Amino acid sequence: MGNTPELTHRPGPAEFTSELPVAESKSFDKPSVPAPALAPRPDGSLSRFAQARPWLVWMSIPVLGMMLVALTICSLNNWGFDRDGYWVVQRDWFFALNGAFTFFPQRAWADIAELGSGDVLLLLLSPLLIRYPRSWVAMLFAAPVAAILSAIAKHLAAVPRPAAVLDLQQFTVIGDVLAAHNSVPSGHSITIGAAGIAFLATRSLTPSCWRQWLLILVVLCIVVLVCLSRVAVGAHWPLDLAIGAAFGWIAGLCGARMARCFSKPWRWSRAPHSRRALGAALLCASLILLAVAQGTSYATEILWLAVACGMVTSFWLVAGKADAISPGESRDHLKPNP
């Protein structure tokens, strides 16, 4: 047979593509921007619940505190409530705390106690209107709630104050001697508690960084200090402070909630005519407190400071210096309501 040509196998296109290395495809579009890192979600069901229901978590704290106080009172009074038994079981506590606080100057305790007066506190915190008007309006909303809770509780309890049942020579009294039967709850504790919680609920309702936690710690320390001053001046029993702080906590949350739901009042404070009217009201309140400060012999430093804050804020508002929306408040309406 003749020589036949060798048949060579020619690979097809499919075989070429299967053997050749696949080059990485390069996109000629715009370079992709890396997605921003998501904030780490809190671990644990309790943390997730706190983030989802912050108002419920904040409200549960005073409720648990009131339950603990009620359990303490009932256990010390044979599981019942008696007006005389209420203060009798606290008499030794009162003497111990009142005597321990004498290391601090009496004038300083008088100034600290005045932070629980509503008119003094609102003027002292009036500079918040310049940068954080919603926080100040939340305190204003909390004031009537605190007043109602205080009036009802004082009328129903009718517990005598220390000066009404104890010898004045046995403890220290700073300022006026209060001997009425309206010890429970402490009105000053309600006031400072309502103001502090209203501020925190509008600024750090769901704390996510160490600065917000530090703010909460500082505000709560101030609240506790003002509450303790009422024992230092000889005006209240120790448990009066806890009950008053719990009522103030509830009032502060109510004020913050109203300021969040009804945003017109604190947004109204940015209008030019509204600022002038508010500045004039602050000026009148400052002048009234100035007259009171000139007629008192104690706590004059904090009164003069409150007058100065009220006058500076009133002049600032009347002069129209707060035209621009502050950075802290301009983003508040963009935050979802928890």
C-alpha positions as CSV (number, residue, x, y, z in Angstrom):
1,M,0.0,0.0,0.0
2,G,1.1,3.6,-0.6
3,N,2.2,6.0,2.0
4,T,-0.8,7.8,3.4
5,P,-0.4,11.2,5.1
6,E,-0.6,11.2,8.9
7,L,-3.8,12.7,10.1
8,T,-3.1,15.4,12.6
9,H,-5.6,16.3,15.2
10,R,-6.5,19.9,15.2
11,P,-8.0,21.1,18.5
12,G,-11.3,22.9,18.2
13,P,-12.2,26.3,19.7
14,A,-13.7,24.6,22.8
15,E,-10.5,22.9,23.6
16,F,-8.5,26.1,23.2
17,T,-10.7,27.9,25.6
18,S,-10.5,25.0,28.1
19,E,-6.7,24.9,28.1
20,L,-5.9,28.6,28.0
21,P,-5.7,30.4,31.4
22,V,-8.7,32.6,32.0
23,A,-7.5,36.2,32.5
24,E,-9.1,38.2,35.2
25,S,-11.7,40.5,33.8
26,K,-11.0,44.2,34.3
27,S,-13.8,46.6,34.5
28,F,-13.3,50.0,33.0
29,D,-16.2,51.5,35.0
30,K,-15.7,53.9,37.9
31,P,-13.6,52.4,40.8
32,S,-15.9,50.9,43.3
33,V,-16.1,52.7,46.7
34,P,-15.9,50.4,49.6
35,A,-19.1,50.2,51.6
36,P,-18.9,52.0,55.0
37,A,-18.4,49.8,57.9
38,L,-21.6,49.0,59.7
39,A,-21.7,49.8,63.4
40,P,-21.4,46.6,65.4
41,R,-24.8,45.5,66.6
42,P,-25.1,44.9,70.3
43,D,-24.8,41.4,71.4
44,G,-27.3,39.7,73.6
45,S,-31.1,39.9,73.6
46,L,-31.1,42.4,76.5
47,S,-29.0,44.9,74.5
48,R,-31.2,44.5,71.4
49,F,-34.3,45.0,73.5
50,A,-32.8,48.2,75.0
51,Q,-32.0,49.5,71.5
52,A,-35.5,48.7,70.2
53,R,-37.5,49.9,73.2
54,P,-35.4,52.6,74.9
55,W,-38.4,54.4,76.4
56,L,-39.6,51.2,78.1
57,V,-36.2,50.5,79.5
58,W,-35.8,54.0,80.9
59,M,-39.3,53.9,82.4
60,S,-38.7,50.5,84.0
61,I,-35.9,52.0,86.2
62,P,-38.0,54.2,88.4
63,V,-40.8,51.6,88.6
64,L,-38.3,49.0,89.9
65,G,-36.9,51.7,92.3
66,M,-40.4,52.5,93.6
67,M,-41.1,48.7,94.1
68,L,-37.8,48.4,96.1
69,V,-38.7,51.4,98.3
70,A,-42.2,50.0,98.9
71,L,-40.8,46.6,99.8
72,T,-38.3,48.2,102.2
73,I,-40.9,50.3,103.9
74,C,-43.4,47.4,104.3
75,S,-40.7,45.0,105.6
76,L,-39.6,47.5,108.2
77,N,-43.2,48.2,109.3
78,N,-44.4,44.6,109.7
79,W,-45.7,44.6,106.1
80,G,-47.9,47.6,106.4
81,F,-47.7,51.4,106.0
82,D,-47.9,53.7,109.0
83,R,-47.0,57.4,108.9
84,D,-45.2,57.3,112.2
85,G,-43.6,54.0,111.4
86,Y,-42.3,55.4,108.1
87,W,-40.1,58.0,109.8
88,V,-39.3,56.1,112.9
89,V,-37.4,53.4,111.0
90,Q,-35.4,56.1,109.2
91,R,-34.6,58.2,112.2
92,D,-31.1,56.6,112.7
93,W,-30.4,56.8,109.0
94,F,-31.3,60.5,109.1
95,F,-29.1,61.2,112.1
96,A,-26.2,59.3,110.5
97,L,-26.4,61.1,107.1
98,N,-27.1,64.5,108.5
99,G,-24.2,64.2,110.9
100,A,-21.8,62.9,108.2
101,F,-22.6,65.7,105.8
102,T,-21.4,68.4,108.3
103,F,-17.9,68.0,107.0
104,F,-19.0,70.1,103.9
105,P,-19.6,73.9,104.4
106,Q,-23.2,74.7,105.2
107,R,-23.2,77.5,102.6
108,A,-22.2,75.0,99.9
109,W,-25.0,72.6,100.9
110,A,-27.5,75.5,100.7
111,D,-26.3,76.4,97.2
112,I,-26.6,72.7,96.1
113,A,-30.0,72.4,97.6
114,E,-31.2,75.4,95.6
115,L,-30.6,73.5,92.4
116,G,-33.8,71.6,93.2
117,S,-35.9,74.8,92.9
118,G,-37.7,74.9,89.6
119,D,-37.4,78.7,89.0
120,V,-33.7,78.6,89.8
121,L,-33.0,75.5,87.7
122,L,-34.8,76.7,84.6
123,L,-32.9,80.0,84.6
124,L,-29.6,78.3,85.3
125,L,-30.2,76.0,82.4
126,S,-31.6,78.6,80.1
127,P,-28.4,78.7,77.9
128,L,-29.6,75.4,76.5
129,L,-32.1,77.4,74.5
130,I,-29.2,78.7,72.4
131,R,-27.9,75.3,71.3
132,Y,-30.3,72.6,72.5
133,P,-33.8,74.2,72.7
134,R,-35.6,70.9,72.7
135,S,-33.9,69.8,75.9
136,W,-35.0,73.0,77.6
137,V,-38.5,72.7,76.3
138,A,-38.6,69.0,77.6
139,M,-37.7,70.3,81.1
140,L,-40.5,72.9,80.7
141,F,-43.0,70.1,79.7
142,A,-41.8,68.0,82.6
143,A,-42.5,70.8,85.2
144,P,-46.3,70.4,85.4
145,V,-46.1,66.6,85.4
146,A,-43.6,66.9,88.4
147,A,-45.8,69.4,90.2
148,I,-48.9,67.2,89.9
149,L,-47.1,64.1,91.1
150,S,-45.6,66.0,94.0
151,A,-48.9,67.5,95.1
152,I,-50.8,64.3,95.0
153,A,-48.2,62.3,96.8
154,K,-47.6,64.9,99.5
155,H,-51.4,65.1,100.1
156,L,-51.9,61.4,100.3
157,A,-48.9,60.5,102.4
158,A,-48.9,63.5,104.8
159,V,-45.7,62.3,106.5
160,P,-44.2,64.8,109.0
161,R,-40.8,66.3,108.2
162,P,-37.8,65.8,110.6
163,A,-38.2,69.2,112.2
164,A,-41.8,68.4,113.1
165,V,-41.1,65.3,115.2
166,L,-37.4,65.7,116.2
167,D,-35.6,68.0,118.6
168,L,-33.8,70.7,116.6
169,Q,-30.8,70.3,118.8
170,Q,-30.2,66.8,117.6
171,F,-29.5,67.5,114.0
172,T,-28.3,70.3,111.7
173,V,-30.7,72.6,110.0
174,I,-29.5,74.9,107.2
175,G,-31.8,77.6,106.0
176,D,-35.5,77.8,107.0
177,V,-36.9,75.3,109.5
178,L,-39.5,73.2,107.6
179,A,-41.9,71.5,110.0
180,A,-45.0,70.7,107.9
181,H,-46.5,67.3,107.3
182,N,-45.5,67.0,103.6
183,S,-42.2,65.2,103.7
184,V,-43.0,62.5,101.1
185,P,-41.8,62.9,98.4
186,S,-39.0,65.5,98.2
187,G,-40.0,68.2,95.9
188,H,-36.4,69.3,95.2
189,S,-35.6,65.7,94.3
190,I,-38.5,65.6,91.9
191,T,-37.4,68.8,90.2
192,I,-33.7,67.9,89.7
193,G,-34.6,64.4,88.7
194,A,-37.1,65.6,86.1
195,A,-34.6,68.1,84.7
196,G,-31.8,65.7,84.5
197,I,-33.8,62.8,82.9
198,A,-35.5,65.2,80.4
199,F,-32.0,66.4,79.3
200,L,-30.6,62.8,79.0
201,A,-33.7,61.5,77.2
202,T,-33.3,64.2,74.5
203,R,-29.5,63.9,74.2
204,S,-28.5,60.3,75.1
205,L,-31.6,58.1,75.0
206,T,-29.7,55.3,73.3
207,P,-26.0,55.8,74.3
208,S,-23.6,54.3,71.8
209,C,-20.2,55.9,72.7
210,W,-18.2,56.6,75.9
211,R,-19.0,60.3,75.7
212,Q,-22.7,59.7,76.0
213,W,-22.2,57.2,78.9
214,L,-20.0,59.8,80.6
215,L,-22.7,62.4,80.2
216,I,-25.2,60.1,81.8
217,L,-22.9,59.4,84.7
218,V,-22.2,63.1,85.3
219,V,-25.9,64.1,85.2
220,L,-26.9,61.3,87.5
221,C,-24.1,62.2,90.0
222,I,-25.5,65.8,90.0
223,V,-29.0,64.5,90.6
224,V,-27.8,62.3,93.5
225,L,-25.8,65.2,95.1
226,V,-28.8,67.5,95.0
227,C,-31.0,64.8,96.5
228,L,-28.6,64.2,99.3
229,S,-28.5,67.9,100.1
230,R,-32.1,67.7,101.3
231,V,-31.0,65.4,104.1
232,A,-27.9,67.6,104.8
233,V,-30.1,70.7,105.3
234,G,-32.4,68.7,107.6
235,A,-35.5,68.9,105.4
236,H,-36.3,65.3,104.4
237,W,-36.0,61.7,105.5
238,P,-33.6,59.5,103.3
239,L,-36.4,57.5,101.5
240,D,-38.1,60.8,100.6
241,L,-35.2,61.4,98.2
242,A,-35.5,58.0,96.5
243,I,-39.3,58.4,96.0
244,G,-38.9,62.0,94.8
245,A,-36.1,61.0,92.3
246,A,-38.3,58.2,91.0
247,F,-41.2,60.6,90.4
248,G,-38.9,63.1,88.8
249,W,-37.5,60.4,86.5
250,I,-41.0,59.6,85.3
251,A,-41.8,63.3,84.9
252,G,-38.6,63.9,82.9
253,L,-39.4,61.0,80.5
254,C,-42.9,62.4,80.0
255,G,-41.5,65.9,79.3
256,A,-39.0,64.4,76.8
257,R,-41.7,62.4,75.1
258,M,-43.9,65.4,74.7
259,A,-41.0,67.5,73.3
260,R,-40.4,64.7,70.8
261,C,-44.0,64.2,69.8
262,F,-44.9,68.0,69.8
263,S,-41.9,69.6,68.1
264,K,-43.6,72.9,67.4
265,P,-42.8,74.6,70.7
266,W,-39.0,74.1,70.5
267,R,-38.9,74.8,66.8
268,W,-41.1,77.8,67.4
269,S,-38.3,79.1,69.7
270,R,-36.1,79.7,66.6
271,A,-38.4,82.2,65.0
272,P,-37.3,85.8,65.4
273,H,-40.4,87.1,67.2
274,S,-40.6,84.0,69.4
275,R,-37.0,84.5,70.5
276,R,-37.6,88.1,71.5
277,A,-40.8,87.1,73.4
278,L,-38.9,84.3,75.1
279,G,-36.0,86.5,75.9
280,A,-38.3,89.1,77.4
281,A,-39.9,86.4,79.6
282,L,-36.5,85.2,80.8
283,L,-35.5,88.8,81.6
284,C,-38.6,89.3,83.7
285,A,-38.0,86.0,85.5
286,S,-34.3,87.0,86.1
287,L,-35.3,90.3,87.6
288,I,-37.8,88.6,89.9
289,L,-35.2,86.1,91.1
290,L,-32.7,89.0,91.5
291,A,-35.1,90.7,94.0
292,V,-35.4,87.4,95.9
293,A,-31.6,86.9,96.0
294,Q,-31.2,90.4,97.6
295,G,-33.6,89.5,100.4
296,T,-32.1,86.1,101.4
297,S,-29.0,85.4,103.4
298,Y,-28.2,81.9,102.2
299,A,-27.7,80.3,98.8
300,T,-27.0,83.7,97.3
301,E,-24.2,82.4,95.0
302,I,-26.4,80.0,93.1
303,L,-29.2,82.5,92.9
304,W,-26.8,85.2,91.4
305,L,-25.5,82.6,89.0
306,A,-29.0,81.7,87.8
307,V,-29.8,85.4,87.4
308,A,-26.7,85.9,85.3
309,C,-27.5,82.9,83.1
310,G,-31.1,84.1,82.6
311,M,-30.0,87.6,81.6
312,V,-27.2,86.5,79.3
313,T,-29.6,84.1,77.5
314,S,-32.4,86.7,77.3
315,F,-30.0,89.3,75.8
316,W,-28.7,86.7,73.3
317,L,-32.2,85.8,72.2
318,V,-33.5,89.4,72.0
319,A,-30.4,90.4,70.0
320,G,-31.0,87.6,67.5
321,K,-27.7,85.9,68.0
322,A,-29.3,82.4,67.7
323,D,-30.5,82.7,64.1
324,A,-28.7,79.7,62.8
325,I,-29.9,76.2,63.7
326,S,-27.4,74.7,66.0
327,P,-25.6,71.6,64.6
328,G,-26.7,69.5,67.5
329,E,-30.4,70.2,67.0
330,S,-30.4,70.4,63.2
331,R,-30.1,66.6,63.0
332,D,-32.6,65.7,65.6
333,H,-35.6,65.8,63.3
334,L,-33.8,63.3,61.0
335,K,-33.5,60.7,63.7
336,P,-36.2,58.0,63.7
337,N,-38.5,58.1,66.7
338,P,-37.7,55.0,68.8
